[in-house]
Amino acid sequence: MALFDKMKDSISLAGQEVSQKAKTTTESIRIGNQIKANDRMIEKLTYQVGVQCVSIHLNDSNSEYADLFAEILRLKQENQRYQTELQHITAQNTCPQCGFGNNMAAKFCISCGAPLLSAPAGVKPCPKCGFMNTEDASFCVECGAPILKAPEVPSAPPIPPVPQASEAPSVPEEAPAPSEAPGPQPDEAAGVHLEKPTTADICKNCGAELGKDSLFCTECGTKRD
């Protein structure tokens, strides 16, 4: 009987130790997770404090962070220039028939040949959503995107009149000189071969030069051969 009592006591003691270790492990994990959650909250609060500090003292030249604020202003101005440049690059004249995005200067769709709608006088289309805004608008009233002003094209200078050449005195005819082989042209001598556009790259209707991937002429809408 004493042997069985000792075994029972040892089993009970071992069970208590296992239960205690399990409780300790669970409590340690809970406390560790709480510490991590608090650290994440501290980071978020620190970020919010920085945002509020920048919004309040950004233009304060007497601040101890004036150098950092100046760099933030410079980066913001640089991003505004990049945004304007991006709007200019991505501006497209969408074809009303097939939806293909053409160049803003194209008059006909290079995908289906349909005529592209041009903005009526006194309005400017938004390069982002296509909404027609007034001519003096700097931002789209529909989506708020900046509207680029069309660059002013300088007028061509007047062509001076060509003076009429006076009649040259007649020169007595001489015996024709012996034919000589023509010498190399300047471009050939320099090893430069100028490529001329083939007839397949020129519109058969208006003579405009076609792009390599264009199916229709962007000037007159004629289908490419």
Salt bridges, closest charged atoms under 4 A:
GLU27 OE2 - ARG30 NH2 2.44
ASP60 OD2 - HIS57 ND1 3.99
GLU71 OE2 - ARG74 NH2 2.71
GLU78 OE1 - ARG74 NH1 3.09
ASP201 OD1 - ARG224 NH2 2.83
GLU219 OE1 - LYS107 NZ 3.86
ASP225 OD1 - LYS204 NZ 3.06
